[in-house]
């Protein structure tokens, strides 16, 4: 705020000119400050007027986020199902190969007792059953 200066009257024609020059300088400085504040206020008003209601934009962002989550979740479930299906096929192939190899070994090594051969086949069957149960459990957890 500008406060007027109160000069003492000391007389002389030069003191009035000096006082007027000082007053003019103070008024010029005060006007500069006012212009700066006015410019800042105009800037704030322009920014405030340019900002519309952001709620629709926020809503659109949340909807897009939810859609992304739904798409990625569905894709992850699809990929998990494919991986489980591939694992099951591979496990079945391994079990079949093991059975074939057991039969080959049984033919080659006739000294192997029938009881030991039966135990190996039982172990392979147990592995196959456990694999099937685990696969089913993983599929049910995925759903």
Helices and strands as residue ranges (DSSP letters): H 13-50, H 55-108, H 114-142
